[in-house]
Amino acid sequence: MHDLYVEQIVKARKDNRTGGLQKACMVLTVFLAAVTLLLDVRCIVLLVIAAIATWYLGNNQNVEYEYLFVNGQLDIDVVKTRKRKKLGSFQMEELECMACKDSVRLDGYKRQSMKQIHAMTGSTGFQPYALIFKQNQNLVEVIIEPEEELLKIFQTLTPNKILR
């Protein structure tokens, strides 16, 4: 028996603006630590705020999405630093439609209320696709950035539902 298996990891690109902001927060944190130790203990509140901002910006830079396709089931996880969170699990039988995110063919679905799952980084190397699944009579829109290998498997399993 031949199993279909594809694993794809999409890493968020480093944003220069956020990286620069993180470095500025680091410098501010060090400066406020020195001021707090040497001059005024009342600056500790600003020090704590700057330290939290530095930590938050650093954690949001290390984001990656994992798409795992095994025998007709697509699992999507997000990994931030060391924590993994399952965003969803979808069967290919539940797939209603798949097309480029900005495709006019998705306009009919956009008027309907549906849950949205964004599992994309915004990297310039990938074309984002919207997958519309029907789970328990509810529509779910999943936006991913699949590589060609994953697209080929989707095309093989459900050729009439993939709009390229």
PyRosetta script that sets phi, psi and omega in degrees:
from pyrosetta import init, pose_from_sequence

init()
pose = pose_from_sequence("MHDLYVEQIVKARKDNRTGGLQKACMVLTVFLAAVTLLLDVRCIVLLVIAAIATWYLGNNQNVEYEYLFVNGQLDIDVVKTRKRKKLGSFQMEELECMACKDSVRLDGYKRQSMKQIHAMTGSTGFQPYALIFKQNQNLVEVIIEPEEELLKIFQTLTPNKILR")
pose.set_psi(1, 136.0)
pose.set_omega(1, -178.1)
pose.set_phi(2, -102.4)
pose.set_psi(2, 119.8)
pose.set_omega(2, 178.9)
pose.set_phi(3, -92.4)
pose.set_psi(3, 141.1)
pose.set_omega(3, 173.4)
pose.set_phi(4, -91.4)
pose.set_psi(4, 122.9)
pose.set_omega(4, -177.4)
pose.set_phi(5, -143.4)
pose.set_psi(5, 124.2)
pose.set_omega(5, 174.6)
pose.set_phi(6, -140.4)
pose.set_psi(6, 131.3)
pose.set_omega(6, 174.8)
pose.set_phi(7, -122.3)
pose.set_psi(7, 131.0)
pose.set_omega(7, 179.8)
pose.set_phi(8, -133.7)
pose.set_psi(8, 133.1)
pose.set_omega(8, 177.0)
pose.set_phi(9, -116.7)
pose.set_psi(9, 125.1)
pose.set_omega(9, 179.7)
pose.set_phi(10, -113.0)
pose.set_psi(10, 114.7)
pose.set_omega(10, -179.9)
pose.set_phi(11, -93.8)
pose.set_psi(11, 141.5)
pose.set_omega(11, 176.3)
pose.set_phi(12, -70.1)
pose.set_psi(12, 137.6)
pose.set_omega(12, 178.8)
pose.set_phi(13, -76.5)
pose.set_psi(13, 152.9)
pose.set_omega(13, 178.7)
pose.set_phi(14, -73.5)
pose.set_psi(14, 123.6)
pose.set_omega(14, 179.6)
pose.set_phi(15, -89.4)
pose.set_psi(15, 120.9)
pose.set_omega(15, -178.3)
pose.set_phi(16, -60.3)
pose.set_psi(16, -37.4)
pose.set_omega(16, -179.0)
pose.set_phi(17, -64.9)
pose.set_psi(17, -46.6)
pose.set_omega(17, -179.8)
pose.set_phi(18, -68.7)
pose.set_psi(18, -38.3)
pose.set_omega(18, 177.2)
pose.set_phi(19, -63.1)
pose.set_psi(19, -41.0)
pose.set_omega(19, 177.2)
pose.set_phi(20, -66.2)
pose.set_psi(20, -38.5)
pose.set_omega(20, 177.7)
pose.set_phi(21, -65.9)
pose.set_psi(21, -38.0)
pose.set_omega(21, 178.1)
pose.set_phi(22, -65.1)
pose.set_psi(22, -42.6)
pose.set_omega(22, 178.2)
pose.set_phi(23, -64.3)
pose.set_psi(23, -38.8)
pose.set_omega(23, 177.7)
pose.set_phi(24, -64.4)
pose.set_psi(24, -39.2)
pose.set_omega(24, 176.8)
pose.set_phi(25, -65.5)
pose.set_psi(25, -36.3)
pose.set_omega(25, 176.7)
pose.set_phi(26, -62.4)
pose.set_psi(26, -46.5)
pose.set_omega(26, 179.7)
pose.set_phi(27, -62.6)
pose.set_psi(27, -42.9)
pose.set_omega(27, 179.1)
pose.set_phi(28, -63.0)
pose.set_psi(28, -39.9)
pose.set_omega(28, 178.6)
pose.set_phi(29, -62.9)
pose.set_psi(29, -45.2)
pose.set_omega(29, 179.0)
pose.set_phi(30, -64.1)
pose.set_psi(30, -43.4)
pose.set_omega(30, 178.8)
pose.set_phi(31, -60.9)
pose.set_psi(31, -46.7)
pose.set_omega(31, -179.9)
pose.set_phi(32, -67.1)
pose.set_psi(32, -31.9)
pose.set_omega(32, 175.5)
pose.set_phi(33, -63.9)
pose.set_psi(33, -43.2)
pose.set_omega(33, 178.7)
pose.set_phi(34, -65.4)
pose.set_psi(34, -43.1)
pose.set_omega(34, 179.6)
pose.set_phi(35, -64.2)
pose.set_psi(35, -40.8)
pose.set_omega(35, 180.0)
pose.set_phi(36, -64.3)
pose.set_psi(36, -43.0)
pose.set_omega(36, -178.7)
pose.set_phi(37, -71.7)
pose.set_psi(37, -39.4)
pose.set_omega(37, -173.2)
pose.set_phi(38, -91.9)
pose.set_psi(38, -35.4)
pose.set_omega(38, -169.9)
pose.set_phi(39, -117.4)
pose.set_psi(39, -62.7)
pose.set_omega(39, -167.1)
pose.set_phi(40, -136.2)
pose.set_psi(40, 119.7)
pose.set_omega(40, -179.0)
pose.set_phi(41, -71.6)
pose.set_psi(41, -19.6)
pose.set_omega(41, -179.2)
pose.set_phi(42, -67.7)
pose.set_psi(42, -13.9)
pose.set_omega(42, 178.5)
pose.set_phi(43, -77.4)
pose.set_psi(43, 0.2)
pose.set_omega(43, -176.5)
pose.set_phi(44, -63.9)
pose.set_psi(44, -31.5)
pose.set_omega(44, 178.0)
pose.set_phi(45, -63.9)
pose.set_psi(45, -45.3)
pose.set_omega(45, 177.4)
pose.set_phi(46, -64.5)
pose.set_psi(46, -36.2)
pose.set_omega(46, 177.9)
pose.set_phi(47, -62.3)
pose.set_psi(47, -45.4)
pose.set_omega(47, -179.9)
pose.set_phi(48, -64.3)
pose.set_psi(48, -41.8)
pose.set_omega(48, 179.0)
pose.set_phi(49, -62.9)
pose.set_psi(49, -44.1)
pose.set_omega(49, 179.6)
pose.set_phi(50, -65.4)
pose.set_psi(50, -38.8)
pose.set_omega(50, 179.1)
pose.set_phi(51, -65.9)
pose.set_psi(51, -40.6)
pose.set_omega(51, 178.7)
pose.set_phi(52, -66.3)
pose.set_psi(52, -41.3)
pose.set_omega(52, 178.7)
pose.set_phi(53, -62.4)
pose.set_psi(53, -40.8)
pose.set_omega(53, 178.5)
pose.set_phi(54, -63.4)
pose.set_psi(54, -45.0)
pose.set_omega(54, 179.5)
pose.set_phi(55, -63.6)
pose.set_psi(55, -45.1)
pose.set_omega(55, -178.6)
pose.set_phi(56, -62.2)
pose.set_psi(56, -45.5)
pose.set_omega(56, 179.7)
pose.set_phi(57, -64.9)
pose.set_psi(57, -36.9)
pose.set_omega(57, 178.6)
pose.set_phi(58, -67.2)
pose.set_psi(58, -39.5)
pose.set_omega(58, -179.9)
pose.set_phi(59, -70.6)
pose.set_psi(59, -33.4)
pose.set_omega(59, -178.3)
pose.set_phi(60, -79.3)
pose.set_psi(60, -8.8)
pose.set_omega(60, 175.7)
pose.set_phi(61, -80.8)
pose.set_psi(61, -24.5)
pose.set_omega(61, -175.8)
pose.set_phi(62, -102.1)
pose.set_psi(62, 71.4)
pose.set_omega(62, -179.3)
pose.set_phi(63, -119.5)
pose.set_psi(63, 136.2)
pose.set_omega(63, 172.6)
pose.set_phi(64, -143.5)
pose.set_psi(64, 150.0)
pose.set_omega(64, 179.0)
pose.set_phi(65, -111.4)
pose.set_psi(65, 140.0)
pose.set_omega(65, 179.0)
pose.set_phi(66, -117.8)
pose.set_psi(66, 123.4)
pose.set_omega(66, 174.8)
pose.set_phi(67, -106.9)
pose.set_psi(67, 121.0)
pose.set_omega(67, -179.2)
pose.set_phi(68, -122.0)
pose.set_psi(68, 116.8)
pose.set_omega(68, 179.8)
pose.set_phi(69, -113.2)
pose.set_psi(69, 118.9)
pose.set_omega(69, 178.9)
pose.set_phi(70, -135.0)
pose.set_psi(70, 115.7)
pose.set_omega(70, 173.5)
pose.set_phi(71, 46.2)
pose.set_psi(71, 52.2)
pose.set_omega(71, 174.4)
pose.set_phi(72, 88.9)
pose.set_psi(72, 4.3)
pose.set_omega(72, 178.8)
pose.set_phi(73, -121.0)
pose.set_psi(73, 128.3)
pose.set_omega(73, 178.6)
pose.set_phi(74, -106.9)
pose.set_psi(74, 118.0)
pose.set_omega(74, 176.0)
pose.set_phi(75, -107.5)
pose.set_psi(75, 134.5)
pose.set_omega(75, -179.1)
pose.set_phi(76, -123.9)
pose.set_psi(76, 124.5)
pose.set_omega(76, 178.8)
pose.set_phi(77, -124.5)
pose.set_psi(77, 153.5)
pose.set_omega(77, 171.7)
pose.set_phi(78, -116.8)
pose.set_psi(78, 136.1)
pose.set_omega(78, 179.9)
pose.set_phi(79, -120.7)
pose.set_psi(79, 117.4)
pose.set_omega(79, 176.3)
pose.set_phi(80, -115.6)
pose.set_psi(80, 119.7)
pose.set_omega(80, -174.5)
pose.set_phi(81, 49.1)
pose.set_psi(81, -99.5)
pose.set_omega(81, -179.1)
pose.set_phi(82, -115.0)
pose.set_psi(82, 3.6)
pose.set_omega(82, -177.5)
pose.set_phi(83, -104.0)
pose.set_psi(83, 134.4)
pose.set_omega(83, 178.8)
pose.set_phi(84, -111.8)
pose.set_psi(84, 135.0)
pose.set_omega(84, 178.1)
pose.set_phi(85, -130.4)
pose.set_psi(85, 130.3)
pose.set_omega(85, 179.1)
pose.set_phi(86, -80.6)
pose.set_psi(86, 120.6)
pose.set_omega(86, 179.3)
pose.set_phi(87, -86.4)
pose.set_psi(87, -30.0)
pose.set_omega(87, 179.4)
pose.set_phi(88, 173.1)
pose.set_psi(88, 163.1)
pose.set_omega(88, 176.7)
pose.set_phi(89, -135.1)
pose.set_psi(89, 127.9)
pose.set_omega(89, -171.4)
pose.set_phi(90, -133.9)
pose.set_psi(90, 138.2)
pose.set_omega(90, 175.7)
pose.set_phi(91, -92.5)
pose.set_psi(91, 143.1)
pose.set_omega(91, 179.9)
pose.set_phi(92, -66.3)
pose.set_psi(92, -23.4)
pose.set_omega(92, 175.5)
pose.set_phi(93, -65.5)
pose.set_psi(93, -23.4)
pose.set_omega(93, -179.1)
pose.set_phi(94, -86.2)
pose.set_psi(94, -5.6)
pose.set_omega(94, -176.9)
pose.set_phi(95, -70.9)
pose.set_psi(95, 124.2)
pose.set_omega(95, 176.9)
pose.set_phi(96, -91.8)
pose.set_psi(96, -44.4)
pose.set_omega(96, -174.1)
pose.set_phi(97, -162.4)
pose.set_psi(97, 149.3)
pose.set_omega(97, 173.8)
pose.set_phi(98, -140.5)
pose.set_psi(98, 127.7)
pose.set_omega(98, -179.7)
pose.set_phi(99, -154.9)
pose.set_psi(99, 168.4)
pose.set_omega(99, 174.2)
pose.set_phi(100, -55.1)
pose.set_psi(100, 145.4)
pose.set_omega(100, -173.1)
pose.set_phi(101, -54.3)
pose.set_psi(101, -37.3)
pose.set_omega(101, -176.7)
pose.set_phi(102, -97.6)
pose.set_psi(102, 14.6)
pose.set_omega(102, -177.2)
pose.set_phi(103, -68.1)
pose.set_psi(103, 141.6)
pose.set_omega(103, 177.4)
pose.set_phi(104, -70.0)
pose.set_psi(104, -16.9)
pose.set_omega(104, 179.8)
pose.set_phi(105, -69.9)
pose.set_psi(105, -14.8)
pose.set_omega(105, 178.6)
pose.set_phi(106, -92.8)
pose.set_psi(106, -2.2)
pose.set_omega(106, -175.7)
pose.set_phi(107, -60.0)
pose.set_psi(107, -35.7)
pose.set_omega(107, 178.8)
pose.set_phi(108, -63.2)
pose.set_psi(108, -31.7)
pose.set_omega(108, 179.1)
pose.set_phi(109, -81.1)
pose.set_psi(109, -27.9)
pose.set_omega(109, -175.8)
pose.set_phi(110, -66.6)
pose.set_psi(110, -23.1)
pose.set_omega(110, 178.6)
pose.set_phi(111, -77.8)
pose.set_psi(111, -15.6)
pose.set_omega(111, -178.7)
pose.set_phi(112, -92.3)
pose.set_psi(112, 149.4)
pose.set_omega(112, 177.4)
pose.set_phi(113, -79.5)
pose.set_psi(113, 132.6)
pose.set_omega(113, -179.7)
pose.set_phi(114, -153.1)
pose.set_psi(114, 154.0)
pose.set_omega(114, 175.1)
pose.set_phi(115, -73.9)
pose.set_psi(115, 140.9)
pose.set_omega(115, 179.8)
pose.set_phi(116, -117.9)
pose.set_psi(116, 137.1)
pose.set_omega(116, 175.5)
pose.set_phi(117, -124.8)
pose.set_psi(117, 115.4)
pose.set_omega(117, 178.9)
pose.set_phi(118, -98.7)
pose.set_psi(118, 111.5)
pose.set_omega(118, 179.4)
pose.set_phi(119, -123.0)
pose.set_psi(119, 54.1)
pose.set_omega(119, -179.2)
pose.set_phi(120, -137.0)
pose.set_psi(120, 154.8)
pose.set_omega(120, -176.2)
pose.set_phi(121, -101.5)
pose.set_psi(121, -18.0)
pose.set_omega(121, -176.0)
pose.set_phi(122, 86.1)
pose.set_psi(122, 14.0)
pose.set_omega(122, 178.7)
pose.set_phi(123, -64.2)
pose.set_psi(123, 146.1)
pose.set_omega(123, -177.7)
pose.set_phi(124, -76.4)
pose.set_psi(124, -14.5)
pose.set_omega(124, -176.8)
pose.set_phi(125, -79.5)
pose.set_psi(125, -13.7)
pose.set_omega(125, -174.9)
pose.set_phi(126, -122.3)
pose.set_psi(126, 146.8)
pose.set_omega(126, 174.2)
pose.set_phi(127, -91.7)
pose.set_psi(127, 121.3)
pose.set_omega(127, 178.4)
pose.set_phi(128, -72.1)
pose.set_psi(128, 138.6)
pose.set_omega(128, 178.2)
pose.set_phi(129, -119.7)
pose.set_psi(129, 145.2)
pose.set_omega(129, 174.2)
pose.set_phi(130, -104.6)
pose.set_psi(130, 128.2)
pose.set_omega(130, 176.1)
pose.set_phi(131, -112.0)
pose.set_psi(131, 127.7)
pose.set_omega(131, 178.5)
pose.set_phi(132, -106.6)
pose.set_psi(132, 118.0)
pose.set_omega(132, 178.9)
pose.set_phi(133, -112.6)
pose.set_psi(133, 148.8)
pose.set_omega(133, 174.5)
pose.set_phi(134, -111.1)
pose.set_psi(134, 109.6)
pose.set_omega(134, -179.6)
pose.set_phi(135, -121.2)
pose.set_psi(135, 122.1)
pose.set_omega(135, 178.5)
pose.set_phi(136, 52.2)
pose.set_psi(136, 46.8)
pose.set_omega(136, 179.4)
pose.set_phi(137, 65.6)
pose.set_psi(137, 10.3)
pose.set_omega(137, 176.0)
pose.set_phi(138, -114.5)
pose.set_psi(138, 144.3)
pose.set_omega(138, 177.1)
pose.set_phi(139, -90.5)
pose.set_psi(139, 140.0)
pose.set_omega(139, 177.0)
pose.set_phi(140, -127.5)
pose.set_psi(140, 126.3)
pose.set_omega(140, 176.3)
pose.set_phi(141, -101.7)
pose.set_psi(141, 123.2)
pose.set_omega(141, 179.8)
pose.set_phi(142, -115.9)
pose.set_psi(142, 124.7)
pose.set_omega(142, -179.9)
pose.set_phi(143, -109.0)
pose.set_psi(143, 119.6)
pose.set_omega(143, -177.9)
pose.set_phi(144, -131.4)
pose.set_psi(144, 171.0)
pose.set_omega(144, 176.1)
pose.set_phi(145, -121.3)
pose.set_psi(145, 79.2)
pose.set_omega(145, -174.7)
pose.set_phi(146, -78.0)
pose.set_psi(146, 147.8)
pose.set_omega(146, 171.7)
pose.set_phi(147, -82.2)
pose.set_psi(147, 171.7)
pose.set_omega(147, -175.3)
pose.set_phi(148, -60.5)
pose.set_psi(148, -37.3)
pose.set_omega(148, -179.1)
pose.set_phi(149, -62.0)
pose.set_psi(149, -42.3)
pose.set_omega(149, 178.4)
pose.set_phi(150, -68.6)
pose.set_psi(150, -39.1)
pose.set_omega(150, 176.9)
pose.set_phi(151, -62.0)
pose.set_psi(151, -39.3)
pose.set_omega(151, 179.5)
pose.set_phi(152, -64.1)
pose.set_psi(152, -38.4)
pose.set_omega(152, 178.6)
pose.set_phi(153, -67.6)
pose.set_psi(153, -42.7)
pose.set_omega(153, 176.7)
pose.set_phi(154, -59.8)
pose.set_psi(154, -42.8)
pose.set_omega(154, -179.4)
pose.set_phi(155, -64.1)
pose.set_psi(155, -37.5)
pose.set_omega(155, 179.9)
pose.set_phi(156, -68.8)
pose.set_psi(156, -43.4)
pose.set_omega(156, -175.5)
pose.set_phi(157, -77.6)
pose.set_psi(157, -38.6)
pose.set_omega(157, -177.0)
pose.set_phi(158, -136.5)
pose.set_psi(158, 70.2)
pose.set_omega(158, -174.2)
pose.set_phi(159, -64.8)
pose.set_psi(159, -30.0)
pose.set_omega(159, -177.3)
pose.set_phi(160, -80.3)
pose.set_psi(160, -9.3)
pose.set_omega(160, -177.9)
pose.set_phi(161, -106.2)
pose.set_psi(161, -5.6)
pose.set_omega(161, -178.9)
pose.set_phi(162, -99.1)
pose.set_psi(162, 120.3)
pose.set_omega(162, -179.8)
pose.set_phi(163, -112.7)
pose.set_psi(163, 107.2)
pose.set_omega(163, -176.6)
pose.set_phi(164, -101.9)
pose.dump_pdb("model.pdb")
